[in-house]
Amino acid sequence: MRYIRILFCLAVSFGCLVVCPAQNVIDPLIKDFQTSIGTWQGSLTYLDYTTGKPFTMPANVIVRQIDGTGTFIFENFYPNEPKANSIDTFRISKDGKRINGESVKWRKESGNGNAEIVTEIEGKDGNDDRSAVIKQTYLIGKKIFSITKEVMFASHKVWIKRHEFSYSR
């Protein structure tokens, strides 16, 4: 009799799993990046390592999501340098802990509906490919969108702003 009760409980539990699937939960990072879908106009400011000075140029982007995935396509347009136009792919891991393989250090929402996400990864940067920690900061809202890359070289303890894409609509 005891085994029959156990089998009954297992059957009911299994039946509920089949009949009552879990809610379709969308990762907060995917929701954040969905806010960026559309056309943006702005600029790219980058640090020229050769001169040590920042340079700013117009930059626009169209953001699309591949249906049903955590993958976003960024079509980058540079009005003054069309040969530099490019397409980037941003992939959010299924567990929501990585963007393009970079560990999400933190995510926070501001009171005005914007989200700020910071990722870090160890890599190489600079004209001489030096070891560095690379930090990306994403600020995403309905009217603002920016991606800032900062690096901290292994021998230094100061973050250097490498580049910033700053958009609005």
C-alpha positions as CSV (number, residue, x, y, z in Angstrom):
1,M,0.0,0.0,0.0
2,R,2.8,2.4,0.8
3,Y,4.4,1.8,-2.6
4,I,1.0,2.5,-4.3
5,R,0.8,5.9,-2.5
6,I,4.4,6.8,-3.5
7,L,3.6,5.8,-7.1
8,F,0.4,7.9,-7.0
9,C,2.3,10.9,-5.7
10,L,4.9,10.6,-8.3
11,A,2.3,10.2,-11.1
12,V,0.4,13.3,-9.8
13,S,3.7,15.3,-9.6
14,F,4.8,14.2,-13.1
15,G,1.3,15.0,-14.5
16,C,1.5,18.5,-13.0
17,L,4.9,19.0,-14.7
18,V,3.4,18.0,-18.0
19,V,0.1,19.9,-17.6
20,C,1.4,22.8,-15.6
21,P,4.6,24.1,-17.3
22,A,6.6,26.7,-15.5
23,Q,5.9,30.3,-16.5
24,N,8.0,31.7,-19.3
25,V,10.4,33.9,-17.4
26,I,12.4,36.4,-19.4
27,D,15.8,37.2,-18.0
28,P,16.2,40.8,-16.8
29,L,19.2,41.3,-19.1
30,I,17.1,40.3,-22.1
31,K,14.4,42.7,-21.1
32,D,17.0,45.4,-20.7
33,F,18.4,44.8,-24.2
34,Q,14.9,44.6,-25.6
35,T,14.5,48.2,-24.5
36,S,17.3,49.1,-26.9
37,I,15.7,47.6,-30.0
38,G,15.3,50.2,-32.7
39,T,17.2,53.0,-34.3
40,W,19.6,55.2,-32.3
41,Q,21.7,58.3,-33.2
42,G,24.7,59.5,-31.4
43,S,28.5,59.4,-31.3
44,L,31.5,57.3,-30.6
45,T,34.3,58.7,-28.5
46,Y,37.5,56.7,-28.3
47,L,40.9,57.1,-26.9
48,D,43.6,57.1,-29.6
49,Y,46.5,55.3,-27.8
50,T,49.0,56.8,-30.3
51,T,48.2,60.4,-29.5
52,G,46.7,59.8,-26.0
53,K,43.7,62.0,-26.9
54,P,40.0,61.3,-27.3
55,F,38.4,61.5,-30.7
56,T,34.7,61.8,-31.3
57,M,32.8,61.0,-34.4
58,P,29.1,60.5,-35.3
59,A,27.8,57.0,-34.9
60,N,24.3,55.4,-35.3
61,V,23.1,52.0,-34.6
62,I,20.1,49.8,-35.3
63,V,19.5,47.1,-32.7
64,R,17.5,43.9,-33.5
65,Q,16.8,40.8,-31.5
66,I,16.9,37.3,-33.0
67,D,13.4,36.0,-32.2
68,G,13.1,33.8,-29.2
69,T,16.8,34.2,-28.2
70,G,19.1,36.2,-26.0
71,T,21.0,37.3,-29.1
72,F,20.9,40.9,-30.4
73,I,22.4,42.3,-33.6
74,F,23.9,45.8,-33.6
75,E,24.3,47.4,-37.1
76,N,26.8,50.2,-36.6
77,F,26.8,53.1,-39.0
78,Y,29.5,55.8,-39.1
79,P,28.3,58.7,-41.4
80,N,31.7,60.2,-41.8
81,E,33.5,56.8,-42.2
82,P,31.1,54.4,-44.0
83,K,33.9,51.9,-44.6
84,A,34.0,51.4,-40.8
85,N,30.3,50.3,-40.7
86,S,30.0,47.0,-39.0
87,I,27.7,44.4,-37.4
88,D,28.2,43.1,-33.9
89,T,26.4,40.3,-32.1
90,F,25.6,40.5,-28.4
91,R,24.7,37.2,-26.8
92,I,23.2,36.9,-23.3
93,S,23.9,33.5,-21.8
94,K,20.9,31.3,-20.9
95,D,21.6,31.7,-17.2
96,G,21.8,35.5,-17.6
97,K,25.3,35.7,-16.0
98,R,27.3,36.6,-19.1
99,I,27.2,39.0,-22.1
100,N,29.4,37.9,-24.9
101,G,31.3,35.7,-22.5
102,E,31.9,38.5,-20.1
103,S,30.8,38.0,-16.5
104,V,28.0,40.3,-15.3
105,K,29.4,41.9,-12.2
106,W,26.2,43.7,-11.3
107,R,23.0,45.1,-12.7
108,K,20.9,47.9,-11.2
109,E,17.8,49.8,-12.1
110,S,17.4,53.5,-11.6
111,G,14.2,55.2,-10.6
112,N,13.7,56.6,-14.1
113,G,13.4,53.2,-15.8
114,N,17.1,52.9,-17.0
115,A,19.2,49.9,-16.3
116,E,22.9,49.8,-15.7
117,I,24.9,46.6,-16.3
118,V,28.6,46.1,-15.8
119,T,30.6,43.2,-17.1
120,E,34.3,42.3,-16.7
121,I,36.7,39.9,-18.4
122,E,40.5,39.5,-18.5
123,G,41.9,40.1,-21.9
124,K,44.4,42.1,-23.9
125,D,44.2,45.7,-25.1
126,G,46.3,48.6,-26.3
127,N,48.6,49.0,-29.3
128,D,51.0,46.5,-27.7
129,D,48.3,43.9,-26.6
130,R,49.0,44.2,-22.9
131,S,47.1,42.1,-20.3
132,A,44.2,44.0,-18.8
133,V,40.9,43.7,-17.1
134,I,38.2,44.9,-19.5
135,K,35.0,46.4,-18.1
136,Q,31.9,47.2,-20.2
137,T,29.2,49.4,-18.8
138,Y,25.8,49.4,-20.5
139,L,23.3,52.1,-19.7
140,I,19.9,51.2,-21.3
141,G,16.7,53.2,-21.2
142,K,13.9,54.2,-23.6
143,K,15.6,57.3,-24.7
144,I,19.3,56.7,-23.8
145,F,21.7,53.9,-24.7
146,S,25.4,53.8,-24.1
147,I,28.2,51.3,-24.0
148,T,31.4,52.3,-22.3
149,K,34.6,50.2,-22.4
150,E,37.2,50.8,-19.8
151,V,40.5,48.9,-19.3
152,M,42.9,48.5,-16.3
153,F,46.3,47.2,-17.4
154,A,47.9,44.6,-15.2
155,S,50.6,47.0,-14.0
156,H,48.2,49.8,-13.2
157,K,45.4,50.4,-10.7
158,V,43.5,53.0,-12.7
159,W,40.7,52.5,-15.2
160,I,41.2,54.1,-18.6
161,K,38.2,54.9,-20.7
162,R,38.9,53.2,-24.1
163,H,35.7,54.2,-25.9
164,E,32.1,55.2,-25.4
165,F,29.1,54.8,-27.7
166,S,26.5,57.3,-26.6
167,Y,23.1,57.3,-28.3
168,S,19.6,58.8,-28.0
169,R,16.3,58.7,-29.9
